Amino acid sequence: MMKDKILTLLLDLSLCQNYEEANQWYQNSQLQSCDNKTAEELVAIGYADLVISVINRKAEGGYE
């Protein structure tokens, strides 16, 4: 499932400390570079790759 892949990525990149924090980010954080949609909303409409790109950019010190 794509949600699990995204949560694991957040944890692997140390952007979240635990599964609950990663899940909260996934459901609630509005991504400014994605029209303020949440990761959950983006995945639901087929933009999981975009969410993964945002996470990788954030891990490198970039913006959401």
C-alpha positions in Angstrom: 0.0 0.0 0.0 1.3 3.4 -0.9 0.5 4.9 2.5 2.8 2.4 4.2 5.6 3.2 1.8 5.3 6.9 2.5 5.2 6.4 6.3 8.2 4.1 6.1 10.1 6.7 4.1 9.3 9.4 6.6 10.7 7.2 9.3 13.7 6.0 7.3 14.7 9.6 6.6 14.2 10.6 10.3 11.6 13.2 9.4 9.2 11.7 12.0 10.2 10.0 15.2 7.5 7.3 15.2 4.7 5.7 13.3 2.0 7.9 15.0 3.9 11.1 14.1 4.3 9.9 10.5 0.6 9.1 10.3 -0.3 12.5 11.6 1.9 14.2 9.1 0.4 12.0 6.3 -3.2 12.9 7.3 -2.9 16.5 8.4 0.1 18.4 7.1 -0.8 20.7 4.2 1.9 20.7 1.6 2.4 24.3 0.4 4.0 23.3 -2.9 1.0 21.0 -3.6 -1.8 23.6 -3.3 -2.0 22.9 0.5 -3.3 19.4 0.0 -2.3 16.7 2.4 -0.3 13.7 1.5 -3.4 11.6 2.1 -5.4 13.7 -0.4 -2.7 13.6 -3.0 -2.3 9.8 -2.8 -6.1 9.4 -3.1 -6.0 11.2 -6.5 -3.0 9.4 -7.8 -0.1 11.7 -6.9 1.8 9.4 -4.6 5.0 10.0 -6.6 4.7 13.7 -6.0 4.4 13.1 -2.2 7.5 11.0 -2.3 9.3 13.8 -4.2 8.2 16.3 -1.6 9.5 14.1 1.2 12.8 13.6 -0.4 13.1 17.4 -1.0 12.3 18.0 2.6 14.9 15.5 3.7 17.5 17.4 1.7 16.6 20.6 3.5 14.2 21.9 0.9 10.7 23.1 1.3 7.5 21.1 1.4 
